[in-house]
Amino acid sequence: MNTLEPAQTKRDELLEIGSNLFYEQGYHRTGVKQIIDAAGIAKGTFYSHFKSKEDLALAWLKARHSNWNRWMTDHMNQAGGTPADRILSLFDFLEEWMQSCDFRGCAFLNTLSETPEKASPLRVEIQLHKRGILATVRGLVEAQFPERSEDEITATSRVIFMLFEGALVQMQNFRETWPAQAARIHVATLLA
């Protein structure tokens, strides 16, 4: 699964190069000079498009959010069926995606682990992404169980979200797919 659309402009090219480096080797390990050298441009050209490495990383996370959500939504749409079927398909998507990226993991969680500052714009973007996934799950739980109370829907959604996120982290850790499979089995019982 490609992370970005093909580069059209110098800004797009810088975003693509930065995105690949941030994802492959980490945010802090990637330097502006490395990005400039990889792009074969002058320092001024970089700064005419991005005011800082953090600015480039924010653009990367925003693009990643759009693309990742599109992949996830496309996968759920292909699964079709009931809202429960669509929720369960998230764990199939997780398995497929993690294998395709060689278990590199979530760009957002990887960046979060490198960003201890609470007020960092990167953390704000990461929270927006994760809140979006939680909202997607919540919408599906609400559609599956329209008779349940708000508190029940919230609780079920949060448990499914935590199982999804936990499976993601442990798949990266163990470099195996069993965490998604185990989480999917538990979620199926929550949705029965």
C-alpha positions in Angstrom: 0.0 0.0 0.0 1.6 3.2 -1.2 1.7 6.0 1.4 1.2 8.9 -1.0 0.1 9.8 -4.4 3.0 10.2 -7.0 4.9 13.5 -6.7 3.6 16.2 -9.0 5.5 19.2 -7.6 8.8 19.8 -5.8 6.7 20.1 -2.6 5.1 16.8 -3.3 8.5 15.2 -4.0 9.8 16.6 -0.7 6.7 15.2 1.1 7.2 11.8 -0.5 10.9 11.6 0.4 10.3 12.9 3.9 7.4 10.5 4.4 9.4 7.5 3.3 12.3 8.4 5.6 10.1 9.2 8.6 8.3 5.9 8.2 11.3 3.8 7.5 13.8 5.2 10.1 11.8 7.4 12.4 11.1 11.1 12.9 14.1 12.0 15.0 16.5 9.9 13.1 15.6 11.7 9.9 17.3 15.1 9.3 16.5 18.0 7.1 19.9 17.6 5.4 19.2 14.0 4.6 15.9 15.0 3.0 17.5 17.8 1.1 20.3 15.5 -0.1 17.8 12.8 -1.2 15.8 15.3 -3.1 18.9 16.8 -4.7 17.8 20.4 -3.9 19.2 23.5 -2.3 18.5 24.2 1.4 16.5 27.2 0.4 14.2 25.1 -1.8 13.3 23.0 1.2 12.5 26.0 3.4 10.5 27.6 0.6 8.0 24.7 0.9 8.3 23.7 4.6 9.3 26.0 7.5 10.8 23.1 9.5 11.1 19.4 9.7 8.1 19.4 12.0 6.1 21.3 9.4 7.0 18.5 6.9 6.1 15.8 9.4 2.7 17.4 10.0 2.1 17.4 6.2 3.1 13.7 6.2 0.8 12.7 9.0 -2.1 14.6 7.4 -1.5 12.9 4.1 -1.0 9.5 5.8 -4.3 10.1 7.7 -6.2 10.6 4.4 -4.6 7.7 2.6 -4.8 5.3 5.5 -8.5 6.1 6.1 -9.2 5.5 2.4 -7.5 2.1 2.6 -9.4 1.2 5.7 -12.8 2.4 4.3 -12.2 0.6 0.9 -11.5 -2.6 2.8 -14.6 -2.3 4.9 -16.7 -1.4 1.8 -15.4 -4.6 0.1 -16.3 -6.6 3.2 -19.9 -5.2 3.0 -22.5 -7.0 5.1 -23.7 -5.9 8.5 -21.9 -3.3 10.7 -20.5 -6.2 12.7 -19.0 -7.7 9.5 -17.4 -4.3 8.7 -16.0 -4.0 12.2 -14.5 -7.5 12.0 -13.1 -6.7 8.6 -10.9 -4.1 10.3 -8.9 -6.9 11.9 -8.5 -8.6 8.5 -7.4 -5.2 7.1 -4.9 -4.9 10.0 -3.4 -8.2 9.2 -3.1 -7.4 5.4 -1.7 -4.0 6.0 0.9 -5.0 8.6 2.2 -7.8 6.4 2.4 -5.4 3.4 4.6 -3.0 5.4 6.8 -5.8 6.9 5.3 -5.1 10.3 6.7 -1.6 10.4 3.6 -0.5 12.3 1.6 2.6 12.6 3.2 5.8 11.5 1.2 7.7 14.1 2.1 5.5 17.0 5.8 5.3 15.9 5.9 9.1 15.8 4.0 9.3 19.1 6.7 7.3 20.8 9.3 9.9 19.7 7.2 12.9 20.7 7.1 13.3 24.5 6.0 17.0 24.4 2.3 17.1 25.3 1.6 20.3 23.3 3.4 19.2 20.2 1.5 19.7 17.0 2.5 16.2 16.0 0.7 14.8 19.0 -2.4 16.8 18.2 -2.4 15.3 14.7 -1.9 11.8 16.1 -4.8 12.3 18.4 -7.0 13.5 15.6 -6.2 10.4 13.6 -6.9 8.0 16.5 -10.1 9.8 17.4 -11.2 9.3 13.8 -10.7 5.6 14.0 -12.6 5.5 17.3 -15.4 7.5 15.7 -15.6 5.0 12.8 -15.8 2.1 15.2 -18.4 3.9 17.3 -20.6 4.6 14.2 -20.5 1.0 13.3 -21.3 -0.2 16.8 -24.2 2.2 17.0 -25.5 0.9 13.7 -25.2 -2.7 14.9 -26.9 -2.1 18.2 -29.4 0.8 17.7 -31.3 -0.3 20.8 -28.3 0.1 23.2 -27.7 3.1 25.4 -25.1 5.7 24.7 -23.0 4.4 27.6 -23.1 0.8 26.3 -22.2 2.0 22.8 -19.3 4.1 24.1 -18.0 1.2 26.2 -18.2 -1.3 23.4 -16.6 1.1 20.9 -13.7 1.8 23.3 -13.0 -1.9 23.9 -13.0 -2.7 20.2 -10.7 0.3 19.5 -8.3 -0.8 22.3 -8.2 -4.3 20.9 -7.5 -2.9 17.4 -4.7 -0.7 18.7 -3.3 -3.4 21.0 -3.3 -5.9 18.1 -1.5 -3.3 16.0 1.2 -2.7 18.5 1.7 -6.4 19.3 1.8 -7.4 15.6 4.7 -4.9 15.2 6.3 -6.2 18.3 6.1 -9.9 17.5 6.1 -9.5 13.7 3.3 -12.0 13.5 -0.4 -11.9 12.7 -1.8 -13.7 15.7 -2.6 -10.6 17.8 -5.1 -9.4 15.1 -6.6 -12.9 14.9 -7.0 -13.1 18.7 -8.5 -9.6 18.9 -10.9 -10.4 16.1 -12.2 -13.5 17.9 -12.8 -11.5 21.1 -14.5 -8.7 19.1 -16.8 -11.3 17.4 -18.0 -12.3 20.9 -18.7 -8.6 21.7 -20.7 -8.2 18.6 -22.7 -11.4 18.9 
